Amino acid sequence: MGGVAGGIAREAKDSRVETAVGLRIRTRIFLRWMRVVRWMRRGDSLAMLEICCFSDFKIYPSRGRTFISADSKTHRFLSSKTESLYHQRKNGRILSWTPHYRRINNKGVVQGAAKKRTRRNVKYNRGVVGASWEAINARRNEKPEVRAEAIAKAKAKAQSKTRTATKA
């Protein structure tokens, strides 16, 4: 009799382990489901909103269709149209009437709010080592005749230096 009772106890222990594993799996499925589900306040009670897995439209309570695939994933559809398109393997991101398409392609967004304002770099002038900004600006703004005259003087001075260096 002790052996039979021990066997029952062992089975009970195994079933507890299975229920813990099952609980973990059920919890994981529930949490995945909660990501899809939205809550909507209706009066004082909360109503559950789900999202269509094809078109991203909201599915209100008592609306929509459910499809459970062979791998036991649950797919909620807003209408028979979205379900049919899903089974035809159409892509909801390229159908222009779906919110998913509109979100991806920035449709219906207010233009003022959609454009991101860019910061312009402020340019300011400053001197370089050995020359102040005033000196640089004065050289830049001088007339071509004055500049040609200064270049001619510099050439003459350089030639006179080379002549004195060769004589010595």
Helices and strands as residue ranges (DSSP letters): H 2-36, E 38-42, E 45-51, E 58-59, E 65-68, E 74-77, H 80-87, G 92-94, H 99-104, H 111-114, H 133-141, H 144-167
